[in-house]
Amino acid sequence: MLVQTRRLRAHLAKRGSTKATYGTIGSRPLAYPLFQRSGPSSLLLLALLLGLLAPLPSRAESVIPAESIRALADTLPEFTTTPFVSESEGNQIDGVVRIILPDSKGNLWFGGQAGLQRHDGKELSFFDLRDDFDQGITVRALVEDRAGNIWIGHTGGLTRFDGRNFTSFFEDDGLPTADVWSLFVDDSGTLWIGTPLGPCRYDGERFAPFPLPPGRIDPNKGVSSPQMVWSFVEDGEGHLWFAGEGVVFRFDGKKLTHVPIFEDQSATFVRRILADRNGALWFVSSKGLFYYEDGTFERRTGGIWRDGLGGGFEDSRGHLWFTVMHEGVFRYDGSSLTRFAEAEGLTSLGMFDFAEDREGRVWCGGWMGAFRFENGSFVNVTRDGPW
């Protein structure tokens, strides 16, 4: 049975009635009510802080049936991009779409500030996943493994969807921290997880840390850590590459090698590494787009933008897509760059990620929702479509 949110119904059942307002906690937009709590709740919080109540049990490997936390997205209040924006933003899929994943079954998954959503070809569903403190999550990474499981990296840990249930994993299960920023499945089926406290890997049975030498803090980013891993990729020789914070590493299965982009080994903050159809590697970085082949880096963008590059995706036509914050979306066809901005349908110049669906349509997500590329321009796809 579809529900608005299970917590809303449980709360109403206990209280009989209550006044509810929609808003935000911190910088996270909410898709569910904020209740105006009174004295007893304050006393409960105080008791918890003083240790007068027993601690909550561990939620390691928490399993939740998907239907118990699913709601039709069009029944929810509209999302916002920041707590400072209160007006309608056009019934967006999410105020900030951070990641889009087309899966092998034809579903489109959207992860963002408000959580996790899925379009199954007929309807858009919201899944009310929560962290270990019962707060809503921000989804930052999505990947599908060889068995068809969807893995979700978020602010509350790591969650696996097997088609029926969501199973969540936390520090108690072996994660370095319950704050996941990147995911990758290699050719052996191993899942790699990137966090601010370093990467780890999951072989289907347990999580194991994979220590890397520390990188450098990025002074231009609000979130930065010497142990952060932003991206993984596997090359044609089976070597695994890591985009750390200001450093790049290659692992051949036995030896870890630092691979500097510049001869002077100056820092280049790589946000995405991708392998193209020809086996070459591309590095999307703070100093431009770099092509790597036969041990040599070559900068292809010809310039350095104020905020560097983000995103990074190769479509079925062999075109590379990436983003430049405040400047829009760029497509590289191997010889020239094409810019897409407001005139081409982007209502926001803050995009994060790209994907391509079964119909060969390129999507991008970021501030102000999701956009699909059609006939030379972008169309804003809201909860109402056009799908």
N, C-alpha and C positions, 0 to 999 in steps of 0.2 A: 504494500500500500504506500502511495506517495505521502510524504509528510512535509509540512512547512519547515520545521526543524523539530527534532525529537526533544530538545531542551525546552523549546517554547511550550510544547504540549505538557511536558512533565511539570514545568513551573506553573502553568495555569491550573493543572489538576490539583496541585498542592495549595495554591493561593486562592483559587476560585476566580479571581479577577485581579488585574494589575494594570497599571499605566506603563506603557512601553514607548520608547523613543528609538529611532534609528540614528546611528551615528558612527563614531570611530573610537578605537582605543589606541592611543599613541598615533602611529602613522598608518595603521592598518585599517582599510575600509571594511566595514562589516556588512554581511548580508543577512543579519538576523538582529533582533531587538536588543537594546540595552535597557535593562530594567532599573528603575529608580529604587534603590534599596534603602531600607530603613534601619533603625537601631539594632534589631536582632542580628542582621547580617554583619554589622560592624563588630558586634560582640563575638560572633563566630570567627571573624577574621583575626581579632585580637587573641582569641583563645588559641588559634592555630599558630600565631606568631610566638606566643609564649610557651608553646609546646604542651598545652594542657590537653590536647586531643591527640590520639594516636596518628602517626603519619599515614598518608595514603599508601596503599599497596603499589608495588611496582607494576607498570603496564607493559613490561617486556613482552614482545610478541603478542600484542593486543590484536584480537581478531574480531572484525565487525562485519556483519552481513551488509552488502551494498544497499539493498532495498530499505534497510532501516535508517539510512542517512541520505537517501536520495529525494530530491524535490525537483519538480519542473522549474527551470530557471525563470520562466516568465511569470511565476507566482511570487517571486522574491522582489524586494525593493531594489531600486537601481543602485549600482555600485558607484563609488566616487574614486577619483585618482589620489586625492589627499584629504586630510581632515579639514582643510581650509576651503574645500569646494563643496557646496551644499546644493547647488542647483542641478536640474536634470542634465544628464549628459547623453541623452538619446537612447536609453535602454541598452547600454553596451553589454557585451558578453562579460566583460570585466573592466573596471576602470583602468587597470594596468595588466595587459596580457604579456607575461614574461616568456612563455614557451608554448609551442604548438607541436603536437605529435599526431600524424596520421598513422593508425595502427594497421595490422595485417588483415583485420576484419572489415575495414572500411570506415571505422569510427574516426572522428576528429576529437582529440583531447586538447583542452586549453587549461594552462596553469597560470595563475597570477596572484595579485595582491589579495583577492577575495577567496582563493582556494582553487578547487578542481572542478572542471566541467567537461561534459562529453556530449558531442552531437552524433547520434547513431544513424543519421540519414533521415530521421523523422522528427525527432524532438531533441531539445537541449536540456540536459539534466545537470543539476548541481549536487555535489557530494559534500556533506558537512563533516569533513575530516577535522580532527582536533589534535592539539599537541598534548603533552603530558600534564599541562596545567588547565586543560579543558578550554583553551583559547583557540580561535580560528587560526589557520595557517596561511602562509604565503608559499605558493609552489614555484620552485626555481628550475627544476629539472624533470624531464620525462624521458623514459626509454622503454623499448619493448625487448624482452629477451627471446631466446630461441623457442621457448615453450609457449610463447604468446602472453606471458605475464607482463603487465604494465607496472613499471617501477616509478614511484613518485618521490622526488627529493624535495624537502620543504623545511620550513623553519622549526618544525617539531620532530624531525628525524627522517626516516625512510619508510615508505609504505609500498607494499606489493598488492596488486589487484589481479586475482586469478580468474576473473569472469563472474564470480559470485561474491567473494569476500575480500575485504581489505585487511591485510596483516601488517601491523606497524612494528618497527624495530627502533630501539633507542640505545643509549650508552650501555645499558645493562646487557645488551645483546652483542656488544663489541664495537659499536660505532665510536670514532674518536670524539664526536660531539653530535648532538641532535640538531645540527644545522647544516643541511646538505645543499651544495651549490652546483654540482655537476655529476653526471652519470654516463657510463659507457659500458657496452657489452663487447668483449673482444671475440675473436674467432673461436676460442675454446669454450665460450659460454660464460666465462668469468665476468662478474659484475664489478666495475670499478666505481668508487664513490669519492668525490672530491669535497673536502670540508675546509674550514679555516684552520683546523688543527692537523691538516695533512690528509693524504689519501688512505683508503683501505680497500680491500677486495673481498668479494663474497663468492665462494665456490659452490653454493647451494646448500652448505651445511653450517659454515661458520664465517665470521668476519675476521680478517687478519690485517693488522696495520702494515703499511708499506712506507717506511720512513724515507723522506727526501731531504737533502740538504736545504737549509732555509734560503729563501729568496730575499727580496727587498720590498719594503713598504712602498706602495704607490701613493705619493703625496696628493695626487689629483682625484683620488677615489674616496668616497665616503666609507666604503668597506674594503679593508686591505689587511692581509696577514702574511708574514713570511712563509707560512706553511700552506697557504691557499693553493688549490689546484682548480683552475678555471675550465680546463678542457683536456680531453684524452683523445687520441686517435691511434689506429694501428696501420702501419705502412705495409707495402706489398711483400716485405720480407718477414712479416710477423713481429716487427719491433714495435713496442708501445712508446708513444710520445706523451709527455706531460707538459702542459702549459702552466707553470707555476707563477708565482708573483715576481715578475722581473727576470725569470730564468726559464729555460727550456731544457728538458731532460729526455734522453732516449734510453729505453731498457730493452736489451736483446734477449732477455730470459735469464741472464746470468750477471751481466754487468750494467751498471747505471752510468751514463755518460752525460756530462753537461755539454750542451750544444749552443754556443754563443752565436747570435745573429750577426753581430758586428765584430770585426777583428780586435777592436780595443776592449771587447767584452762589456761595453756599456749596457745599461739596463734597457730592455725593450719589454714593455708590458703586453704580453700576448693574451688576448681574451678567447681566441678560438683557433684551433688547428683543424684543418680538414684535408682529406685525401681525395683528389679528383679521380675521374674515370680512367685516367692514364697512369695513375700511380704516383703522381707528383703531389707534394704537400704544399699547402698554402697557410700562411700565418697572418692572422688578422690582429693588428697590434696598435699600440699608441703611436708608432712611427710609420704607419702605413701598411700596405698589403705586400707581403713578401712571398715569392715563389722559391721553392726549394727542390733541387734535383741534383743528384750526383755530388752531394756534399757542399753545394754552393747556394747561397741566398742571393736573390735578386729582387730589388724593390720594383713593383710594377705600378704603383699609383702615382709616382712622380711628385709627391708632395706630402706634407704633414698637416693634418687638420688640428684645430685647437684642442679637441677632445679625443683625438685618435679614432680608431675604427672599432666597430662591434659587430655582433652577428657573425655571419660567415656561413654560406650555404651554396652548394652547386645544384642547379636544377637539371632536369632531364635533357635539356638542350645544351648543357655544358657551360651555361652562364653562371658566373659567381655573383652572389648578392651579399651586400654588407651594409652596415648602417654607420652614419656619422651623427652623433648627438647634436641637435640644433640645426642640422643641415639636411637631413632626410635620408633616403634610401638610394644606394648606388648599385648599378649592374655593370659587371665587367664581362665583355664578350671575348676577351683574349687580346684585344688591341685597343679598345676605347672604353671610356666610362660614360654611363648615362645616369643623370641625377633625376630623382623623382621627389617632389615636394608638394606644397599646397596646391599648385596648379594641376597636379596629376592626381588629386583626390585625397592626399594624406592630410587629415585635420590635425595631426600631431607630427612633430619632427623628432620625437623620441621613441624610436623603434628598438626592439631587443632581439627578435628571433625570426627565423623563416622556416617554412615547410612547403612541401608540394603534395597535393592530394592525388587521388586515383585518376582524376580527370586531367592531370597535368597542370593544375592551377596553382600558382605560387601565392602563399599567404605570408603575412608578416603581422607581428603583434607588438604592442608597446603601450605607451600612454594613450588614453582615449580609445582603447579597444583593439579589435582585430580588423585587418584589411586584406582584400584579395585582389590580385592583379588580373585585370581583364582588358583586352583591347587597348593596351598602351597606358592605362591609368589604374588607380586603385579605387576599390569600392569598400566603404565601411560596412562590415557585416555585423549587425546587432543580433539580439536574441530573436528578433522577428525576421532575420535574414537580410538580404537574399542569400539563400543557401545554394 
